């Protein structure tokens, strides 16, 4: 995986309601709003860029997931639902 590639993880095998959470490292500026807003889903890597925690690719049922997407000042965090 290239250093600038989006870090996208999908779950649910394309089923309705499946969620894909992504942090685009090429856009991320390391503000950390995703990790501050939904720490059960996001963290920051050693370079300070946001990333989805392993095993939390489905949003982990976080009520704050959509708020974390909105909180990103450069729209590097995205959420897609299947269906």
C-alpha positions as protocol buffer text, in pm:
chain_id: "A"
residue {
  index: 1
  type: UNK
  ca { x: 0 y: 0 z: 0 }
}
residue {
  index: 2
  type: UNK
  ca { x: 135 y: 341 z: -97 }
}
residue {
  index: 3
  type: UNK
  ca { x: 182 y: 602 z: 176 }
}
residue {
  index: 4
  type: UNK
  ca { x: -73 y: 829 z: 7 }
}
residue {
  index: 5
  type: UNK
  ca { x: -340 y: 565 z: -51 }
}
residue {
  index: 6
  type: UNK
  ca { x: -667 y: 591 z: 140 }
}
residue {
  index: 7
  type: UNK
  ca { x: -682 y: 362 z: 438 }
}
residue {
  index: 8
  type: UNK
  ca { x: -1018 y: 207 z: 371 }
}
residue {
  index: 9
  type: UNK
  ca { x: -1165 y: -95 z: 534 }
}
residue {
  index: 10
  type: UNK
  ca { x: -1497 y: -253 z: 448 }
}
residue {
  index: 11
  type: UNK
  ca { x: -1715 y: -496 z: 634 }
}
residue {
  index: 12
  type: UNK
  ca { x: -2030 y: -686 z: 571 }
}
residue {
  index: 13
  type: UNK
  ca { x: -1938 y: -834 z: 233 }
}
residue {
  index: 14
  type: UNK
  ca { x: -2153 y: -582 z: 47 }
}
residue {
  index: 15
  type: UNK
  ca { x: -2463 y: -649 z: 254 }
}
residue {
  index: 16
  type: UNK
  ca { x: -2717 y: -374 z: 307 }
}
residue {
  index: 17
  type: UNK
  ca { x: -2611 y: -162 z: 600 }
}
residue {
  index: 18
  type: UNK
  ca { x: -2244 y: -258 z: 575 }
}
residue {
  index: 19
  type: UNK
  ca { x: -2012 y: 28 z: 664 }
}
residue {
  index: 20
  type: UNK
  ca { x: -1675 y: 130 z: 519 }
}
residue {
  index: 21
  type: UNK
  ca { x: -1471 y: 377 z: 722 }
}
residue {
  index: 22
  type: UNK
  ca { x: -1173 y: 541 z: 550 }
}
residue {
  index: 23
  type: UNK
  ca { x: -903 y: 795 z: 629 }
}
residue {
  index: 24
  type: UNK
  ca { x: -732 y: 938 z: 321 }
}
residue {
  index: 25
  type: UNK
  ca { x: -371 y: 983 z: 428 }
}
residue {
  index: 26
  type: UNK
  ca { x: -303 y: 1198 z: 122 }
}
residue {
  index: 27
  type: UNK
  ca { x: -555 y: 1452 z: 254 }
}
residue {
  index: 28
  type: UNK
  ca { x: -513 y: 1408 z: 632 }
}
residue {
  index: 29
  type: UNK
  ca { x: -321 y: 1688 z: 807 }
}
residue {
  index: 30
  type: UNK
  ca { x: -304 y: 1514 z: 1145 }
}
residue {
  index: 31
  type: UNK
  ca { x: -549 y: 1742 z: 1328 }
}
residue {
  index: 32
  type: UNK
  ca { x: -662 y: 1440 z: 1532 }
}
residue {
  index: 33
  type: UNK
  ca { x: -1029 y: 1534 z: 1544 }
}
residue {
  index: 34
  type: UNK
  ca { x: -1134 y: 1183 z: 1441 }
}
residue {
  index: 35
  type: UNK
  ca { x: -939 y: 1024 z: 1728 }
}
residue {
  index: 36
  type: UNK
  ca { x: -1062 y: 1285 z: 1976 }
}
residue {
  index: 37
  type: UNK
  ca { x: -1426 y: 1248 z: 1870 }
}
residue {
  index: 38
  type: UNK
  ca { x: -1446 y: 869 z: 1833 }
}
residue {
  index: 39
  type: UNK
  ca { x: -1141 y: 717 z: 2008 }
}
residue {
  index: 40
  type: UNK
  ca { x: -1303 y: 374 z: 2002 }
}
residue {
  index: 41
  type: UNK
  ca { x: -1275 y: 378 z: 1619 }
}
residue {
  index: 42
  type: UNK
  ca { x: -979 y: 604 z: 1532 }
}
residue {
  index: 43
  type: UNK
  ca { x: -622 y: 662 z: 1645 }
}
residue {
  index: 44
  type: UNK
  ca { x: -323 y: 850 z: 1510 }
}
residue {
  index: 45
  type: UNK
  ca { x: -23 y: 669 z: 1364 }
}
residue {
  index: 46
  type: UNK
  ca { x: 341 y: 744 z: 1447 }
}
residue {
  index: 47
  type: UNK
  ca { x: 340 y: 1028 z: 1194 }
}
residue {
  index: 48
  type: UNK
  ca { x: 28 y: 1183 z: 1351 }
}
residue {
  index: 49
  type: UNK
  ca { x: -211 y: 1087 z: 1072 }
}
residue {
  index: 50
  type: UNK
  ca { x: -555 y: 949 z: 1153 }
}
residue {
  index: 51
  type: UNK
  ca { x: -624 y: 582 z: 1103 }
}
residue {
  index: 52
  type: UNK
  ca { x: -897 y: 332 z: 1176 }
}
residue {
  index: 53
  type: UNK
  ca { x: -816 y: 100 z: 1464 }
}
residue {
  index: 54
  type: UNK
  ca { x: -777 y: -267 z: 1364 }
}
residue {
  index: 55
  type: UNK
  ca { x: -1105 y: -451 z: 1411 }
}
residue {
  index: 56
  type: UNK
  ca { x: -1305 y: -128 z: 1416 }
}
residue {
  index: 57
  type: UNK
  ca { x: -1353 y: -99 z: 1041 }
}
residue {
  index: 58
  type: UNK
  ca { x: -1730 y: -125 z: 1084 }
}
residue {
  index: 59
  type: UNK
  ca { x: -1743 y: 180 z: 1309 }
}
residue {
  index: 60
  type: UNK
  ca { x: -1771 y: -41 z: 1618 }
}
residue {
  index: 61
  type: UNK
  ca { x: -2128 y: 78 z: 1670 }
}
residue {
  index: 62
  type: UNK
  ca { x: -1999 y: 423 z: 1766 }
}
residue {
  index: 63
  type: UNK
  ca { x: -2271 y: 682 z: 1810 }
}
residue {
  index: 64
  type: UNK
  ca { x: -2003 y: 944 z: 1739 }
}
residue {
  index: 65
  type: UNK
  ca { x: -1878 y: 800 z: 1409 }
}
residue {
  index: 66
  type: UNK
  ca { x: -2070 y: 1043 z: 1189 }
}
residue {
  index: 67
  type: UNK
  ca { x: -1963 y: 1332 z: 1411 }
}
residue {
  index: 68
  type: UNK
  ca { x: -1599 y: 1225 z: 1368 }
}
residue {
  index: 69
  type: UNK
  ca { x: -1645 y: 1236 z: 990 }
}
residue {
  index: 70
  type: UNK
  ca { x: -1792 y: 1588 z: 1017 }
}
residue {
  index: 71
  type: UNK
  ca { x: -1519 y: 1701 z: 1259 }
}
residue {
  index: 72
  type: UNK
  ca { x: -1233 y: 1644 z: 1015 }
}
residue {
  index: 73
  type: UNK
  ca { x: -1126 y: 1993 z: 900 }
}
residue {
  index: 74
  type: UNK
  ca { x: -1005 y: 1868 z: 560 }
}
residue {
  index: 75
  type: UNK
  ca { x: -1267 y: 1594 z: 497 }
}
residue {
  index: 76
  type: UNK
  ca { x: -1006 y: 1317 z: 504 }
}
residue {
  index: 77
  type: UNK
  ca { x: -1242 y: 1083 z: 691 }
}
residue {
  index: 78
  type: UNK
  ca { x: -1524 y: 921 z: 499 }
}
residue {
  index: 79
  type: UNK
  ca { x: -1803 y: 682 z: 583 }
}
residue {
  index: 80
  type: UNK
  ca { x: -1989 y: 479 z: 326 }
}
residue {
  index: 81
  type: UNK
  ca { x: -2280 y: 248 z: 384 }
}
residue {
  index: 82
  type: UNK
  ca { x: -2372 y: -41 z: 158 }
}
residue {
  index: 83
  type: UNK
  ca { x: -2710 y: -116 z: 34 }
}
